[in-house]
Amino acid sequence: MKNKTLLLAAVIFATALAGCSTAWDMPLAEIDRPENAKQLIKSLAPADRRALAEYVAMHSKCGDLDYKMTVWRALRAQQREASKGVTAKNPACAIQ
């Protein structure tokens, strides 16, 4: 009986975690869907939305955008690049 209770608790916990995905966990490949874009607009601060747009635009132009990357990872990468003064991995792709 104790094992069944533990198993049930584990299943409920895993289900709860799966339902808690946020805009931060969304892959970049899915941000163009209207329902996901609406969630991003609601969830992200204006500065984060701007940083995400800059990151996606720059790396799309360079052809090196990882569409499997999550929004959170893209924002962290943008922050790292901005702190280093990097505008693009390939200077020819930098947004002017």
All heavy atoms as an XYZ file, in Angstrom:
731
protein
N       0.819     -1.191      0.000
C       0.000      0.000      0.000
C       0.864      1.257      0.000
O       0.561      2.226     -0.674
C      -0.923     -0.052      1.232
C      -1.906      1.059      1.255
S      -3.075      0.862     -0.100
C      -4.409      1.750      0.496
N       1.948      1.205      0.766
C       2.841      2.352      0.851
C       3.489      2.637     -0.507
O       3.640      3.783     -0.898
C       3.895      2.098      1.924
C       4.751      3.296      2.213
C       5.697      3.012      3.358
C       6.528      4.231      3.658
N       7.450      4.030      4.756
N       3.859      1.562     -1.233
C       4.476      1.728     -2.545
C       3.503      2.358     -3.545
O       3.894      3.177     -4.368
C       4.976      0.390     -3.086
C       6.212     -0.084     -2.358
O       6.917      0.706     -1.738
N       6.466     -1.368     -2.409
N       2.236      1.958     -3.472
C       1.226      2.531     -4.366
C       1.046      4.020     -4.087
O       0.903      4.820     -5.006
C      -0.111      1.800     -4.218
C      -0.126      0.428     -4.807
C      -1.481     -0.202     -4.675
C      -1.482     -1.613     -5.231
N      -2.804     -2.236     -5.119
N       1.070      4.389     -2.820
C       0.922      5.799     -2.445
C       2.113      6.609     -2.945
O       1.938      7.717     -3.480
C       0.792      5.933     -0.909
O      -0.285      5.122     -0.458
C       0.549      7.367     -0.507
N       3.306      6.086     -2.791
C       4.503      6.776     -3.277
C       4.487      6.919     -4.796
O       4.850      7.958     -5.342
C       5.768      6.044     -2.831
C       6.126      6.170     -1.358
C       7.325      5.293     -1.023
C       6.414      7.613     -0.997
N       4.066      5.862     -5.474
C       3.977      5.900     -6.932
C       2.959      6.938     -7.380
O       3.223      7.722     -8.294
C       3.612      4.523     -7.479
C       3.466      4.418     -8.999
C       4.787      4.757     -9.677
C       3.011      3.037     -9.393
N       1.807      6.963     -6.728
C       0.780      7.938     -7.063
C       1.283      9.359     -6.816
O       1.076     10.248     -7.639
C      -0.491      7.671     -6.249
C      -1.656      8.613     -6.506
C      -2.095      8.532     -7.959
C      -2.820      8.288     -5.583
N       1.976      9.577     -5.716
C       2.525     10.901     -5.410
C       3.549     11.316     -6.468
O       3.576     12.474     -6.898
C       3.148     10.898     -4.027
N       4.386     10.392     -6.902
C       5.390     10.697     -7.927
C       4.730     11.061     -9.253
O       5.165     11.999     -9.931
C       6.324      9.505     -8.116
N       3.680     10.340     -9.628
C       2.972     10.625    -10.874
C       2.301     11.993    -10.809
O       2.386     12.790    -11.757
C       1.940      9.516    -11.193
C       1.014      9.929    -12.318
C       2.661      8.224    -11.529
N       1.671     12.300     -9.689
C       1.017     13.607     -9.536
C       2.048     14.731     -9.584
O       1.846     15.748    -10.238
C       0.197     13.651     -8.222
C      -1.004     12.721     -8.342
C      -0.231     15.072     -7.890
C      -1.771     12.513     -7.053
N       3.177     14.543     -8.921
C       4.233     15.551     -8.919
C       4.789     15.771    -10.322
O       4.962     16.904    -10.764
C       5.355     15.124     -7.959
C       6.452     16.121     -7.840
C       6.254     17.321     -7.170
C       7.696     15.884     -8.397
C       7.270     18.251     -7.060
C       8.710     16.799     -8.295
C       8.506     17.999     -7.623
N       5.045     14.693    -11.046
C       5.572     14.813    -12.412
C       4.568     15.502    -13.329
O       4.937     16.329    -14.165
C       5.927     13.432    -12.958
N       3.295     15.196    -13.168
C       2.252     15.826    -13.972
C       2.169     17.316    -13.669
O       2.028     18.138    -14.572
C       0.889     15.156    -13.712
O       1.013     13.767    -13.973
C      -0.197     15.751    -14.577
N       2.282     17.667    -12.405
C       2.249     19.082    -12.015
C       3.429     19.835    -12.604
O       3.284     20.960    -13.087
C       2.233     19.201    -10.499
N       4.592     19.224    -12.574
C       5.770     19.877    -13.150
C       5.637     20.047    -14.660
O       6.020     21.070    -15.216
C       7.038     19.079    -12.840
C       7.595     19.205    -11.439
C       8.832     18.339    -11.298
C       7.922     20.644    -11.091
N       5.095     19.063    -15.317
C       4.934     19.136    -16.771
C       3.963     20.236    -17.157
O       4.116     20.876    -18.198
C       4.455     17.799    -17.318
N       2.988     20.499    -16.339
C       2.008     21.540    -16.626
C       2.485     22.937    -16.293
O       1.791     23.907    -16.558
N       3.663     23.064    -15.718
C       4.161     24.367    -15.280
C       5.116     25.001    -16.280
O       5.891     25.870    -15.913
C       4.876     24.221    -13.936
S       3.777     23.838    -12.583
N       5.113     24.560    -17.492
C       6.047     25.148    -18.436
C       5.656     26.602    -18.686
O       4.489     26.964    -18.676
C       6.076     24.360    -19.738
O       5.029     24.734    -20.570
N       6.646     27.415    -18.869
C       6.428     28.843    -19.033
C       6.978     29.289    -20.370
O       7.561     28.510    -21.110
C       7.137     29.632    -17.915
O       8.555     29.430    -18.045
C       6.683     29.182    -16.543
N       6.831     30.563    -20.629
C       7.390     31.128    -21.856
C       8.906     30.975    -21.869
O       9.510     30.854    -22.928
C       7.001     32.592    -21.971
N       9.515     30.956    -20.712
C      10.972     30.821    -20.623
C      11.451     29.476    -21.146
O      12.570     29.356    -21.622
C      11.433     30.988    -19.180
C      11.212     32.355    -18.649
C      10.098     32.820    -18.037
C      12.112     33.461    -18.724
N      10.258     34.138    -17.706
C      11.475     34.561    -18.116
C      13.393     33.629    -19.238
C      12.080     35.804    -18.005
C      13.993     34.869    -19.125
C      13.342     35.939    -18.522
N      10.605     28.446    -21.036
C      10.970     27.082    -21.445
C      10.653     26.794    -22.906
O      10.937     25.718    -23.391
C      10.210     26.063    -20.582
C      10.508     26.222    -19.114
O      11.643     26.582    -18.771
O       9.585     25.995    -18.309
N      10.057     27.729    -23.587
C       9.601     27.525    -24.958
C      10.788     27.502    -25.939
O      11.636     28.377    -25.893
C       8.660     28.681    -25.330
C       7.928     28.509    -26.618
S       6.846     29.940    -26.923
C       5.948     30.076    -25.394
N      10.845     26.506    -26.809
C      11.887     26.505    -27.841
C      11.669     27.662    -28.821
O      10.526     28.063    -29.087
C      11.708     25.167    -28.549
C      10.841     24.360    -27.670
C      10.027     25.302    -26.860
N      12.742     28.191    -29.359
C      12.634     29.303    -30.307
C      11.818     28.917    -31.532
O      11.176     29.774    -32.139
C      14.028     29.782    -30.719
C      14.868     30.386    -29.602
C      16.233     30.817    -30.141
C      14.171     31.552    -28.945
N      11.811     27.638    -31.881
C      11.049     27.183    -33.044
C       9.550     27.391    -32.867
O       8.814     27.410    -33.848
C      11.337     25.712    -33.313
N       9.099     27.584    -31.631
C       7.665     27.689    -31.372
C       7.196     29.111    -31.062
O       6.013     29.323    -30.825
C       7.292     26.774    -30.205
C       7.520     25.314    -30.509
C       7.182     24.414    -29.343
O       6.612     24.885    -28.344
O       7.495     23.216    -29.428
N       8.083     30.092    -31.076
C       7.671     31.437    -30.660
C       6.849     32.168    -31.710
O       6.239     33.184    -31.403
C       8.869     32.314    -30.222
C       9.835     32.571    -31.370
C       9.573     31.707    -29.036
C      10.957     33.530    -31.020
N       6.795     31.652    -32.925
C       6.031     32.342    -33.965
C       4.550     31.948    -33.986
O       3.762     32.569    -34.685
C       6.656     32.119    -35.335
C       6.646     30.656    -35.750
O       6.544     29.788    -34.863
O       6.750     30.392    -36.951
N       4.161     30.962    -33.212
C       2.750     30.576    -33.142
C       1.984     31.637    -32.349
O       2.461     32.106    -31.318
C       2.596     29.223    -32.472
C       3.217     28.113    -33.270
C       2.962     26.780    -32.626
N       3.641     25.745    -33.380
C       4.175     24.682    -32.832
N       4.094     24.493    -31.531
N       4.784     23.788    -33.577
N       0.804     32.033    -32.810
C       0.069     33.124    -32.152
C      -0.156     32.927    -30.651
O       0.039     33.856    -29.873
C      -1.259     33.165    -32.900
C      -0.955     32.590    -34.242
C       0.112     31.560    -34.011
N      -0.524     31.714    -30.236
C      -0.775     31.486    -28.810
C       0.510     31.587    -27.992
O       0.509     32.061    -26.862
C      -1.473     30.143    -28.559
C      -0.674     28.912    -28.941
C      -0.780     28.496    -30.407
O      -1.410     29.201    -31.217
O      -0.228     27.447    -30.751
N       1.629     31.179    -28.585
C       2.914     31.268    -27.894
C       3.422     32.711    -27.869
O       3.997     33.148    -26.872
C       3.939     30.361    -28.559
C       3.603     28.899    -28.374
O       2.824     28.534    -27.504
N       4.175     28.051    -29.197
N       3.207     33.430    -28.954
C       3.614     34.833    -28.986
C       2.850     35.627    -27.932
O       3.414     36.476    -27.242
C       3.378     35.418    -30.370
N       1.577     35.317    -27.778
C       0.755     35.992    -26.763
C       1.293     35.696    -25.365
O       1.384     36.589    -24.516
C      -0.693     35.531    -26.898
C      -1.664     36.275    -26.037
C      -3.089     35.828    -26.343
C      -4.095     36.601    -25.531
N      -5.473     36.195    -25.837
N       1.669     34.446    -25.132
C       2.229     34.059    -23.833
C       3.553     34.785    -23.582
O       3.815     35.232    -22.468
C       2.431     32.546    -23.770
C       2.934     32.058    -22.429
C       3.187     30.563    -22.405
O       3.075     29.877    -23.415
N       3.533     30.052    -21.247
N       4.388     34.909    -24.612
C       5.660     35.621    -24.462
C       5.428     37.083    -24.104
O       6.100     37.628    -23.228
C       6.484     35.541    -25.756
C       7.279     34.286    -25.982
C       7.900     34.300    -27.367
C       8.347     34.119    -24.925
N       4.494     37.713    -24.784
C       4.212     39.125    -24.529
C       3.753     39.328    -23.087
O       4.159     40.279    -22.426
C       3.179     39.665    -25.533
C       3.821     39.736    -26.921
C       2.642     41.021    -25.118
C       2.841     39.992    -28.049
N       2.935     38.402    -22.594
C       2.449     38.496    -21.216
C       3.558     38.216    -20.202
O       3.603     38.844    -19.150
C       1.317     37.492    -20.973
C       0.003     37.865    -21.545
C      -0.966     36.726    -21.251
C      -2.387     37.169    -21.210
N      -3.293     36.033    -20.972
N       4.419     37.257    -20.499
C       5.388     36.757    -19.524
C       6.684     37.557    -19.439
O       7.258     37.665    -18.367
C       5.757     35.308    -19.836
O       4.617     34.501    -19.826
N       7.143     38.054    -20.567
C       8.452     38.702    -20.580
C       8.340     40.207    -20.383
O       7.411     40.842    -20.890
C       9.166     38.424    -21.907
C       9.438     36.969    -22.260
C      10.135     36.883    -23.604
C      10.267     36.292    -21.185
N       9.304     40.746    -19.685
C       9.388     42.191    -19.513
C       9.758     42.812    -20.863
O      10.360     42.140    -21.714
C      10.450     42.525    -18.473
N       9.418     44.084    -21.070
C       9.755     44.727    -22.349
C      11.238     44.621    -22.710
O      11.581     44.385    -23.866
C       9.328     46.177    -22.145
C       8.227     46.094    -21.141
C       8.622     44.963    -20.217
N      12.114     44.753    -21.731
C      13.555     44.654    -22.013
C      13.929     43.246    -22.481
O      14.765     43.086    -23.377
C      14.365     45.033    -20.776
N      13.302     42.233    -21.883
C      13.571     40.845    -22.295
C      13.028     40.576    -23.691
O      13.661     39.882    -24.488
C      12.973     39.854    -21.302
C      13.729     39.809    -19.991
O      14.932     40.136    -19.985
O      13.111     39.442    -18.968
N      11.845     41.115    -23.999
C      11.283     40.940    -25.348
C      12.192     41.575    -26.389
O      12.448     41.000    -27.450
C       9.884     41.542    -25.425
C       8.857     40.755    -24.657
C       7.439     41.130    -25.007
N       7.129     42.540    -24.864
C       6.525     43.086    -23.820
N       6.155     42.330    -22.803
N       6.266     44.372    -23.785
N      12.713     42.758    -26.065
C      13.606     43.454    -26.995
C      14.908     42.670    -27.186
O      15.388     42.496    -28.299
C      13.886     44.861    -26.460
C      14.588     45.774    -27.396
C      14.638     47.239    -26.931
N      14.692     47.440    -25.480
C      13.646     47.786    -24.720
N      12.462     47.957    -25.256
N      13.789     47.959    -23.416
N      15.470     42.172    -26.079
C      16.708     41.394    -26.152
C      16.508     40.109    -26.948
O      17.358     39.731    -27.755
C      17.210     41.075    -24.744
N      15.376     39.448    -26.741
C      15.083     38.220    -27.492
C      14.953     38.520    -28.978
O      15.502     37.798    -29.818
C      13.807     37.570    -26.965
C      13.390     36.275    -27.646
C      14.445     35.191    -27.460
C      12.046     35.803    -27.105
N      14.262     39.602    -29.309
C      14.094     39.980    -30.718
C      15.450     40.284    -31.359
O      15.714     39.868    -32.493
C      13.171     41.183    -30.832
N      16.315     40.977    -30.626
C      17.652     41.282    -31.161
C      18.459     40.011    -31.382
O      19.124     39.858    -32.403
C      18.396     42.208    -30.196
C      17.848     43.605    -30.147
C      18.487     44.448    -29.048
O      19.420     43.958    -28.362
O      18.053     45.591    -28.880
N      18.392     39.104    -30.414
C      19.144     37.856    -30.526
C      18.667     37.033    -31.723
O      19.469     36.561    -32.530
C      19.012     37.037    -29.238
C      19.821     35.775    -29.254
C      21.162     35.793    -28.919
C      19.258     34.553    -29.626
C      21.927     34.631    -28.956
C      20.001     33.397    -29.662
C      21.337     33.447    -29.327
O      22.091     32.298    -29.378
N      17.360     36.872    -31.835
C      16.798     36.076    -32.932
C      17.104     36.726    -34.275
O      17.506     36.050    -35.225
C      15.281     35.865    -32.734
C      14.647     35.251    -33.971
C      15.023     34.982    -31.520
N      16.955     38.056    -34.370
C      17.224     38.743    -35.632
C      18.685     38.595    -36.037
O      18.991     38.272    -37.191
C      16.851     40.217    -35.512
N      19.590     38.818    -35.084
C      21.018     38.756    -35.401
C      21.433     37.346    -35.827
O      22.107     37.168    -36.841
C      21.843     39.195    -34.191
C      23.340     39.135    -34.436
S      24.320     39.789    -33.074
C      23.713     38.887    -31.686
N      21.003     36.358    -35.069
C      21.442     34.993    -35.381
C      20.689     34.399    -36.569
O      21.223     33.523    -37.250
C      21.361     34.125    -34.132
C      22.426     34.485    -33.138
N      23.715     34.009    -33.227
C      22.412     35.318    -32.073
C      24.438     34.511    -32.248
N      23.664     35.319    -31.535
N      19.504     34.877    -36.850
C      18.806     34.454    -38.075
C      19.543     34.989    -39.294
O      19.725     34.280    -40.287
C      17.373     34.969    -38.085
O      16.622     34.342    -37.101
N      19.961     36.246    -39.191
C      20.696     36.868    -40.295
C      22.006     36.137    -40.560
O      22.410     35.968    -41.701
C      20.969     38.334    -39.957
C      21.673     39.098    -41.038
C      21.868     40.552    -40.642
C      22.638     41.294    -41.697
N      22.928     42.674    -41.286
N      22.652     35.678    -39.484
C      23.926     34.959    -39.620
C      23.737     33.505    -40.038
O      24.678     32.868    -40.476
C      24.677     34.976    -38.295
S      25.287     36.577    -37.832
N      22.515     33.006    -39.851
C      22.264     31.610    -40.195
C      22.734     30.639    -39.131
O      22.882     29.451    -39.407
N      22.973     31.133    -37.907
C      23.457     30.239    -36.857
C      22.502     30.161    -35.659
O      22.904     29.836    -34.554
C      24.857     30.640    -36.395
C      24.899     32.014    -35.728
O      23.893     32.734    -35.759
O      25.962     32.354    -35.182
N      21.227     30.421    -35.892
C      20.242     30.368    -34.817
C      19.887     28.917    -34.522
O      19.537     28.160    -35.423
C      18.980     31.147    -35.190
C      17.906     31.229    -34.117
C      18.425     31.981    -32.891
C      16.672     31.922    -34.655
N      19.989     28.531    -33.261
C      19.621     27.185    -32.812
C      18.150     27.216    -32.414
O      17.800     27.712    -31.354
C      20.495     26.780    -31.626
C      20.140     25.415    -31.068
O      19.298     24.718    -31.671
O      20.702     25.045    -30.025
N      17.293     26.711    -33.255
C      15.853     26.760    -33.014
C      15.405     25.852    -31.877
O      14.286     25.973    -31.405
C      15.082     26.422    -34.295
C      15.163     27.524    -35.312
C      16.076     27.473    -36.355
C      14.338     28.631    -35.218
C      16.160     28.495    -37.278
C      14.411     29.665    -36.130
C      15.324     29.588    -37.167
O      15.406     30.612    -38.074
N      16.272     24.948    -31.431
C      15.938     24.079    -30.304
C      16.214     24.774    -28.967
O      15.755     24.325    -27.934
C      16.730     22.780    -30.382
C      16.350     21.927    -31.575
C      17.190     20.687    -31.637
C      16.882     19.909    -32.908
N      17.741     18.747    -33.060
N      16.950     25.876    -29.018
C      17.290     26.642    -27.819
C      16.022     27.225    -27.193
O      15.130     27.661    -27.902
C      18.255     27.772    -28.209
C      18.647     28.694    -27.094
S      19.703     30.043    -27.682
C      21.263     29.212    -27.782
N      15.975     27.234    -25.867
C      14.817     27.819    -25.191
C      14.955     29.339    -25.132
O      16.044     29.884    -25.327
C      14.685     27.287    -23.753
O      15.831     27.686    -23.004
C      14.498     25.783    -23.727
N      13.846     29.995    -24.852
C      13.844     31.451    -24.707
C      14.822     31.856    -23.614
O      15.600     32.800    -23.773
C      12.410     31.958    -24.398
C      12.420     33.403    -23.949
C      11.518     31.761    -25.613
N      14.811     31.129    -22.499
C      15.698     31.444    -21.383
C      17.160     31.387    -21.809
O      17.936     32.295    -21.520
C      15.443     30.482    -20.223
C      16.264     30.787    -19.021
C      15.976     31.696    -18.051
C      17.519     30.212    -18.661
N      16.980     31.717    -17.108
C      17.939     30.809    -17.465
C      18.332     29.247    -19.246
C      19.128     30.475    -16.829
C      19.515     28.917    -18.613
C      19.902     29.525    -17.425
N      17.544     30.325    -22.519
C      18.943     30.195    -22.971
C      19.300     31.283    -23.976
O      20.420     31.798    -23.960
C      19.173     28.813    -23.586
C      19.301     27.739    -22.523
C      19.636     26.366    -23.082
N      20.721     26.388    -24.034
C      20.776     25.639    -25.144
N      19.786     24.802    -25.408
N      21.791     25.721    -25.951
N      18.365     31.648    -24.828
C      18.627     32.705    -25.802
C      18.843     34.045    -25.102
O      19.743     34.816    -25.470
C      17.479     32.817    -26.801
N      18.037     34.319    -24.084
C      18.205     35.572    -23.341
C      19.532     35.598    -22.595
O      20.206     36.630    -22.558
C      17.044     35.792    -22.382
C      15.738     36.189    -23.045
C      14.596     36.155    -22.043
C      15.856     37.558    -23.683
N      19.927     34.481    -22.010
C      21.228     34.426    -21.316
C      22.366     34.601    -22.328
O      23.342     35.281    -22.054
C      21.393     33.106    -20.563
C      20.351     32.846    -19.495
C      20.392     33.741    -18.261
N      19.759     35.023    -18.332
C      18.446     35.300    -18.295
N      17.574     34.345    -18.230
N      17.994     36.528    -18.330
N      22.245     33.987    -23.479
C      23.277     34.129    -24.508
C      23.369     35.576    -24.977
O      24.464     36.109    -25.173
C      22.980     33.207    -25.688
N      22.223     36.233    -25.136
C      22.206     37.637    -25.548
C      22.879     38.504    -24.491
O      23.646     39.403    -24.817
C      20.768     38.107    -25.790
C      20.618     39.578    -26.061
C      21.244     40.023    -27.364
O      21.646     39.204    -28.184
N      21.342     41.310    -27.556
N      22.622     38.229    -23.233
C      23.255     38.995    -22.158
C      24.764     38.806    -22.166
O      25.517     39.774    -22.002
C      22.688     38.583    -20.793
C      21.290     39.055    -20.553
C      20.726     38.527    -19.251
O      21.280     37.614    -18.632
N      19.602     39.090    -18.842
N      25.215     37.562    -22.363
C      26.661     37.305    -22.422
C      27.286     38.043    -23.591
O      28.341     38.662    -23.455
C      26.934     35.803    -22.538
C      26.834     35.051    -21.251
C      27.394     33.638    -21.369
N      26.870     32.883    -22.492
C      25.733     32.188    -22.478
N      24.996     32.169    -21.395
N      25.335     31.525    -23.532
N      26.638     37.971    -24.749
C      27.174     38.638    -25.930
C      27.202     40.150    -25.746
O      28.178     40.808    -26.105
C      26.359     38.269    -27.169
C      26.544     36.829    -27.590
C      25.644     36.420    -28.740
O      24.932     37.281    -29.296
O      25.642     35.227    -29.086
N      26.157     40.697    -25.160
C      26.102     42.144    -24.946
C      27.152     42.593    -23.934
O      27.778     43.652    -24.102
C      24.706     42.550    -24.486
N      27.383     41.791    -22.889
C      28.373     42.170    -21.875
C      29.794     42.134    -22.430
O      30.667     42.852    -21.966
C      28.269     41.271    -20.653
O      28.719     39.969    -20.940
N      30.020     41.295    -23.438
C      31.339     41.203    -24.069
C      31.476     42.175    -25.234
O      32.525     42.265    -25.851
C      31.587     39.783    -24.570
C      31.716     38.767    -23.462
C      31.909     37.376    -24.039
C      31.983     36.345    -22.944
N      32.108     34.987    -23.465
N      30.380     42.860    -25.561
C      30.423     43.779    -26.696
C      30.348     43.071    -28.033
O      30.647     43.652    -29.072
N      29.947     41.806    -28.014
C      29.833     41.026    -29.243
C      28.474     41.310    -29.869
O      27.452     41.200    -29.212
C      29.959     39.513    -28.953
C      29.731     38.695    -30.210
C      31.300     39.214    -28.343
N      28.474     41.699    -31.113
C      27.203     41.930    -31.788
C      26.833     40.758    -32.674
O      25.702     40.631    -33.065
C      27.251     43.213    -32.640
O      28.339     43.111    -33.563
C      27.440     44.424    -31.756
N      27.785     39.913    -32.999
C      27.513     38.703    -33.767
C      28.776     37.851    -33.769
O      29.876     38.366    -33.656
C      27.115     39.035    -35.196
N      28.597     36.551    -33.898
C      29.767     35.683    -33.979
C      30.530     35.961    -35.258
O      31.742     35.890    -35.311
C      29.340     34.213    -33.913
C      28.811     33.832    -32.562
C      28.378     32.371    -32.526
C      27.803     32.053    -31.153
N      27.281     30.715    -31.074
N      29.799     36.287    -36.289
C      30.387     36.654    -37.570
C      30.179     38.165    -37.742
O      29.061     38.608    -37.935
C      29.689     35.874    -38.701
C      30.189     36.243    -40.060
O      31.006     37.146    -40.219
N      29.717     35.536    -41.073
N      31.238     38.984    -37.651
C      31.075     40.443    -37.730
C      30.344     40.906    -38.972
O      29.700     41.955    -38.966
C      32.520     40.951    -37.716
C      33.318     39.858    -37.109
C      32.627     38.577    -37.464
N      30.379     40.144    -40.028
C      29.675     40.544    -41.247
C      28.172     40.481    -41.048
O      27.417     41.100    -41.795
C      30.089     39.633    -42.404
N      27.700     39.768    -40.034
C      26.274     39.616    -39.775
C      25.748     40.635    -38.780
O      24.567     40.660    -38.516
C      25.995     38.228    -39.201
S      26.384     36.893    -40.325
N      26.597     41.422    -38.190
C      26.176     42.327    -37.111
C      25.085     43.283    -37.608
O      25.136     43.789    -38.736
C      27.362     43.134    -36.617
N      24.103     43.488    -36.746
C      23.029     44.426    -37.062
C      23.543     45.823    -36.814
O      24.066     46.121    -35.746
C      21.785     44.124    -36.196
C      21.241     42.746    -36.558
C      20.734     45.205    -36.357
C      20.105     42.296    -35.693
N      23.417     46.653    -37.786
C      23.928     48.023    -37.675
C      22.909     48.929    -37.054
O      21.782     48.886    -37.270
C      24.301     48.552    -39.048
C      25.316     47.670    -39.763
C      26.654     47.573    -39.056
O      27.117     48.542    -38.495
N      27.244     46.404    -39.083
